[in-house]
């Protein structure tokens, strides 16, 4: 336990700094949202984060993390588009008509 005389008074403490982020950067996604957006499993996301191939998570609390929406969107935009071929395009068109 600290000595009360050695503990600084509230007025003596340095003021807390507030981090002001741009408005679009403040929306935070939790893991289920990231999994839904990317189509990746939990393991795949953590593997990609570990290899610096996916945006790093931010710490929200003692046992919680999240990702900035803009970081995940930027990562998705950087991914190559799959070539699904003619059969895939026909199936996709049929699904859209239904």
N, C-alpha and C positions, 0 to 999 in steps of 0.2 A: 504494500500500500504506500502511496506517495505521501510525503510530508506536505500538509496543507500550506505551509509557508513557501515551499518550493514550486507549488503549482501556480502558474500565471493566472491572474484575474482575467475575466472574460474580456475586459477592455484592452488588456495587454496582448491578447492573441492577434495574430495576423488575420486580416479579413479573408473570407473565403472568396476564391475566384470563381466566377460563373463563366462557363463555356457557352458562348453564343454560336450556334451552328446555323447555317442557312436553312430557311424554312423547309425546303424539299429534302434536306439531309436528316431531318428529325424523325421521320417515320421509321420505326424499328420493327423488323419481322422476327418472330420466334421460329424455332426449328421446324415445327409442322408447316408453317407458311412457306418457308424456304424449300422444304421438301416438295410441297404442292406446286410451287412456281417452277422449280427446276426439273422435277421428275426424278430427282436423285434420292437415294436412300440416305438414312442417317450416317451409315458407315462411309458411303461414298463422299458425302459432304465433308466429314471430318478427315478423310484421307486426302481429299483435294486441299483442304485448309492446311494440313500438315506439310504438303508439298508445295505450298504457296501458289497453287493453281486455282484457288477460290478465295474470295474476300475473307479476311480474318473476322472473327466474331468479336463483338464488343461485350465487355462485362457489364451486366446490369445490376447485379447484386452478388451476394455470397455464392449462390448456387444457380444463377441464371445468366444466360447470354442471349444475344440477338445479333441481327445483321441489319445494316442500313439498307433500306429499300433501293436507293439509288446505286449502291455498290452491287447488289444482286442483279438489278436491271442492266447495269453496265457489263457485268460478266456474261449475262445471257446474250446481250447484243454482240459480244465479241466471239461467240461460239459460231462455228461454221454451220451452214444450213445443210441438212441431210438431203441427198438426192433419193427420192423414194421411187423413182422409175415410173413407167407407164401403168403397171398393175396397181401400184400404190396410189397413183393419182386417180385412177378409176374408182378404187375403193373409197378414197377420200371424197370424191364427188358424189358417190352414191350415199355416203353417210350424211353429207350436207343436205341432200334432197329429202332424206327421210325425216 
